Amino acid sequence: MISRRQSDTLLLPVELRGEVMTLQQVAKYLNCHYSTAFRLVHSGTLPAFRLGGDWRFRRSDIEQWIADRQVQAARKSVRRTVRRKLAPR
């Protein structure tokens, strides 16, 4: 017997089965706790959409979100390095 969530996934077209993820799948993909992913969604930080009563995520949106965060982290690192080098001694 398959669960409701599994049956929902089976109803998606084949090309979208790997593209649309549940909150639990996103938490696993990001290697974080379910409640952390839930908190990111509710704060508007993590891109998501509602389908019925459940949150859904496009894999491409999550990958772009990760890439954007990597760029932001790199910029902060460069700023810190520049500040240290320019700081008066």
C-alpha positions in Angstrom: 0.0 0.0 0.0 1.3 3.5 -0.8 0.8 6.6 1.3 -1.1 9.7 0.2 2.2 11.6 -0.3 3.6 8.8 -2.5 0.4 8.7 -4.5 0.5 12.6 -5.0 4.0 12.2 -6.4 2.9 9.5 -8.8 0.2 11.8 -10.1 2.8 14.3 -11.2 4.0 14.2 -14.8 7.3 12.2 -15.1 9.3 15.3 -16.0 8.2 17.0 -12.8 8.6 14.2 -10.3 12.1 15.2 -9.5 11.4 18.9 -9.9 8.7 19.4 -7.2 9.6 18.5 -3.6 7.8 18.4 -0.3 8.9 20.1 2.8 10.4 16.9 4.2 12.3 16.3 0.9 13.7 19.8 1.0 14.8 19.4 4.6 16.6 16.2 3.6 18.1 17.9 0.5 19.4 20.8 2.6 20.6 18.4 5.3 18.7 20.3 8.0 15.9 19.5 10.4 12.3 19.6 9.2 11.5 22.5 11.7 14.4 24.5 10.3 13.1 24.2 6.8 9.6 25.0 8.0 10.9 28.2 9.8 12.7 29.3 6.6 9.5 28.9 4.6 7.4 30.9 7.2 9.9 33.7 7.3 9.8 34.0 3.5 13.5 33.1 3.2 13.0 29.8 1.3 11.1 30.0 -2.0 7.9 27.8 -1.8 4.3 27.6 -2.8 1.2 26.1 -1.3 -0.6 23.1 -2.9 -3.7 22.5 -0.9 -2.5 22.6 2.7 1.0 21.5 1.9 4.2 23.4 1.0 5.9 22.5 -2.3 9.2 23.6 -3.7 10.8 23.6 -7.1 14.2 22.0 -7.1 15.5 24.8 -9.5 14.3 27.5 -7.0 16.0 25.8 -4.1 19.3 25.4 -6.1 19.1 29.1 -7.1 18.5 30.0 -3.4 21.6 28.0 -2.4 23.7 29.7 -5.2 22.5 33.2 -4.1 23.4 32.4 -0.5 26.9 31.3 -1.6 27.4 34.5 -3.5 26.3 36.6 -0.5 28.6 34.6 1.8 31.5 35.2 -0.6 30.8 38.9 -0.7 30.8 39.2 3.1 34.1 37.3 3.3 35.7 39.7 0.8 34.3 42.7 2.7 35.8 41.4 6.0 39.2 40.8 4.3 39.2 44.3 2.8 38.3 45.9 6.1 41.1 44.1 7.9 43.6 45.2 5.4 42.4 48.8 5.4 42.1 49.1 9.1 44.5 51.5 10.8 47.2 49.8 12.9 
